[in-house]
Amino acid sequence: MTPQKIIQQYDPLPENLLSILHDLQDANQRHYLTEQDLQLAAGHLRLPFSFVQGVATFYTMFSLTPRGKFIIRICESPPCHLLGSTTIAQELMKLLSIQFGETTGDELFTLEMSSCLGVCGVAPAMMVNDEVYGNLTPQRIREILEEKRRGA
Amino acid sequence: MSIFRTHVLIPVDQNTVQAGVFEVKRHLENQLQARKLDQEIKVLETGTLGVVGQGVILVVFPERVCYTRVKVEDLPRIVEEHLVKGRVVRSVEHFTLDIKPGVREPYQLGLAREQKRIVLDKAWKIDPENLEEVLASGGYRGLEKILSSRLSPPAVIEEVKKSGLRGRGGAGFPTGMKWEFTRKAPGEEKYVICNADEGEPGTFKDRLILEGDPHKLIEGMQIAGYAIGSQKGYIYIRGEYDLSIRRMQKAIDQARESNLLGKNILETGFSFDLEIKKGAGAYICGEETALIESLEGKRGNPRLKPPYPVTHGLWQKPTLVNNVETLANVPEILFHGSDWFRKFGTEKCPGTKVFTILGHVETPGLIEVEMGTPLREIVFSFGGGVRGGKRFKAALLGGAAGVFLSEALLDVRMDFESLKDNKAVLGSGAVLVMDEDASILDMLLSILKFFAHESCGQCTPCRVGTHQLLDLADQFRQGRGSEADLERMVNMSQAMVATSLCPLGQSLIMPVKSAVDNFRGDFLKNGNPAGKTPG
């Protein structure tokens, strides 16, 4: 669906801003909001552009820069931390040769930190797009990345 | 409807999904079909069982045998031996399960013993996406009772007040009083909001209610709407909770189709409708006024209180904001009566509480037990004790904005009052256990990093204070901190209590002060200079 069509599905009420931004970002192949997206939303809801940008930058799920095919979000909250998420984070940075917030050169992986994913029973955990992976070890990380690369 | 001789329940939650539950389910269904058993044996997808980290789980009824860590390779044996011949397969890990509401029975394994379930009673027994099953198992009977007996809204509020139900989101405010304030607030238009922005680290109870028994939440919100005089409710769910949003939406659609939601519900003249709003990743939106701002389509900056949402909430209209677990208690209270509810828990905190047991324990997971259950029982009985036979060092109660308790307080009873007497909080019900090798300093650093990231930045004490606390704590990690720095940390968090705009900045005192008071040695010793928690 084109951004224009997405926007037309919503009544022009300010309360719909978050839902519109979610839909626009989901429709974008690089999982991010373009400046044009924000302008469209602002126009439709009759809100200042600065206001829309303020909202988009407030929430961690929205990105204003292009992201990879697979967004890896590693849980950094205390329960995962206690069970070794720092080691997992370092392993990911090493294997992908990127820092958190960055995307690999082949546009496959983006590394992000996440607040609690609510799967603390299998800590340390991470999500790759909508999939949850738990009981992580450096070995398991290598397997998951390999799996994703093959599937890409 | 055909009669099945055996039911195989397959709990689906994030934990079993990542262990491959759908593949196991597909194989099981194929094998039953191949043997033409699919007319005798029903495979049922349910919400969570509360047992986590044990892989895919199959519960076979009527025997109540619960197989854990089930692999596709185990299925032929389970089908052949158990489902055909009726013999329990001993080579697959299993235990016998029995969780009944209000009944005390001894059980074998940590998480499956001696629970009293009110809010999660049905979560693992029914297919949450099948309204027929929900109705057959007593769904909507609380609402039905009110509407058919024409119980007046003030009488509903009176019943909730008498039950002594208190908010399960963390603060423990009496629910009935909140309802009464909203009812009495002037204004025609009023709203009910369910706070399902569950972001407190270590907490996933609300998600399991949303996914395991979504209709119960709808019912609770309807009763709240009826009581306060509202016709519109919103459920604000964390954007990350994909499955919860889908299940909840499906439940709402089903309820609408059956005239359990919408205009003139069940021909009684009562109208109420619900809408889901999806969050977008902000811890602060769990605070009720920030949540309201976000629901209005703005940045989630908390509002200055008073006025409170009960008089000036969504679009400045009287608004009731309740947590998922709180609302899920309501239907049972109205159906069974407040006296029934008061049989559970303590005098001042009746009912049950859902806890998540995490960290260095043998059996991490989720339990629902009576209010006032001792911490020792939760950690050592339900949690199976400290992992690997190590010594208990501390428990962080209530999530990141929680309190570090030492061994000396293991016998504290887990309810709002007893914890308050011990300068602790129940919070969201997360119990994070740390063994003797864990560094409290390292855990505090992790908490402070979290808060520095999640501070909304609107007020200076919190925006600056969180980072200064982090810098101070980091001094200790580098082996440079002094006694004076410890005092500085406590003083700074106390200043934040006095000057921050919302509970985020005000709550840091709890982890900081409890860590400094109870585990001073962790900050000043040189034995663990890196401050690193061994894996």
HADDOCK unambig.tbl for C-alpha pairs under 7 A between the chains (distance, minus, plus):
assign (segid A and resid 14 and name CA) (segid B and resid 296 and name CA) 6.75 0.50 0.50
assign (segid A and resid 14 and name CA) (segid B and resid 297 and name CA) 5.66 0.50 0.50
assign (segid A and resid 15 and name CA) (segid B and resid 295 and name CA) 6.28 0.50 0.50
assign (segid A and resid 15 and name CA) (segid B and resid 296 and name CA) 4.35 0.50 0.50
assign (segid A and resid 15 and name CA) (segid B and resid 297 and name CA) 4.16 0.50 0.50
assign (segid A and resid 16 and name CA) (segid B and resid 297 and name CA) 6.17 0.50 0.50
assign (segid A and resid 17 and name CA) (segid B and resid 297 and name CA) 5.24 0.50 0.50
assign (segid A and resid 18 and name CA) (segid B and resid 297 and name CA) 5.85 0.50 0.50
assign (segid A and resid 19 and name CA) (segid B and resid 278 and name CA) 6.91 0.50 0.50
assign (segid A and resid 55 and name CA) (segid B and resid 298 and name CA) 5.98 0.50 0.50
assign (segid A and resid 55 and name CA) (segid B and resid 299 and name CA) 4.99 0.50 0.50
assign (segid A and resid 58 and name CA) (segid B and resid 299 and name CA) 6.11 0.50 0.50
assign (segid A and resid 59 and name CA) (segid B and resid 280 and name CA) 5.45 0.50 0.50
assign (segid A and resid 59 and name CA) (segid B and resid 281 and name CA) 5.21 0.50 0.50
assign (segid A and resid 59 and name CA) (segid B and resid 282 and name CA) 5.66 0.50 0.50
assign (segid A and resid 60 and name CA) (segid B and resid 280 and name CA) 6.65 0.50 0.50
assign (segid A and resid 60 and name CA) (segid B and resid 281 and name CA) 5.00 0.50 0.50
assign (segid A and resid 60 and name CA) (segid B and resid 282 and name CA) 6.57 0.50 0.50
assign (segid A and resid 61 and name CA) (segid B and resid 280 and name CA) 5.22 0.50 0.50
assign (segid A and resid 61 and name CA) (segid B and resid 281 and name CA) 5.25 0.50 0.50
assign (segid A and resid 77 and name CA) (segid B and resid 201 and name CA) 5.81 0.50 0.50
assign (segid A and resid 77 and name CA) (segid B and resid 450 and name CA) 6.93 0.50 0.50
assign (segid A and resid 78 and name CA) (segid B and resid 201 and name CA) 6.70 0.50 0.50
assign (segid A and resid 78 and name CA) (segid B and resid 443 and name CA) 6.44 0.50 0.50
assign (segid A and resid 78 and name CA) (segid B and resid 446 and name CA) 5.87 0.50 0.50
assign (segid A and resid 78 and name CA) (segid B and resid 447 and name CA) 6.29 0.50 0.50
assign (segid A and resid 79 and name CA) (segid B and resid 202 and name CA) 6.01 0.50 0.50
assign (segid A and resid 79 and name CA) (segid B and resid 358 and name CA) 6.95 0.50 0.50
assign (segid A and resid 79 and name CA) (segid B and resid 359 and name CA) 5.98 0.50 0.50
assign (segid A and resid 79 and name CA) (segid B and resid 432 and name CA) 6.69 0.50 0.50
assign (segid A and resid 82 and name CA) (segid B and resid 359 and name CA) 6.76 0.50 0.50
assign (segid A and resid 82 and name CA) (segid B and resid 533 and name CA) 6.67 0.50 0.50
assign (segid A and resid 83 and name CA) (segid B and resid 359 and name CA) 6.86 0.50 0.50
assign (segid A and resid 83 and name CA) (segid B and resid 535 and name CA) 5.58 0.50 0.50
assign (segid A and resid 84 and name CA) (segid B and resid 535 and name CA) 4.91 0.50 0.50
assign (segid A and resid 116 and name CA) (segid B and resid 199 and name CA) 6.32 0.50 0.50
assign (segid A and resid 116 and name CA) (segid B and resid 201 and name CA) 4.99 0.50 0.50
assign (segid A and resid 116 and name CA) (segid B and resid 202 and name CA) 6.86 0.50 0.50
assign (segid A and resid 118 and name CA) (segid B and resid 202 and name CA) 6.45 0.50 0.50
assign (segid A and resid 118 and name CA) (segid B and resid 203 and name CA) 6.05 0.50 0.50
assign (segid A and resid 118 and name CA) (segid B and resid 204 and name CA) 4.92 0.50 0.50
assign (segid A and resid 119 and name CA) (segid B and resid 14 and name CA) 6.63 0.50 0.50
assign (segid A and resid 119 and name CA) (segid B and resid 15 and name CA) 6.63 0.50 0.50
assign (segid A and resid 120 and name CA) (segid B and resid 202 and name CA) 5.89 0.50 0.50
assign (segid A and resid 120 and name CA) (segid B and resid 358 and name CA) 6.61 0.50 0.50
assign (segid A and resid 121 and name CA) (segid B and resid 52 and name CA) 5.42 0.50 0.50
assign (segid A and resid 121 and name CA) (segid B and resid 53 and name CA) 5.64 0.50 0.50
assign (segid A and resid 121 and name CA) (segid B and resid 358 and name CA) 6.21 0.50 0.50
assign (segid A and resid 121 and name CA) (segid B and resid 364 and name CA) 5.35 0.50 0.50
assign (segid A and resid 121 and name CA) (segid B and resid 365 and name CA) 5.63 0.50 0.50
assign (segid A and resid 122 and name CA) (segid B and resid 15 and name CA) 6.98 0.50 0.50
assign (segid A and resid 122 and name CA) (segid B and resid 53 and name CA) 5.25 0.50 0.50
assign (segid A and resid 132 and name CA) (segid B and resid 14 and name CA) 6.86 0.50 0.50
assign (segid A and resid 132 and name CA) (segid B and resid 18 and name CA) 5.79 0.50 0.50
assign (segid A and resid 133 and name CA) (segid B and resid 18 and name CA) 5.77 0.50 0.50
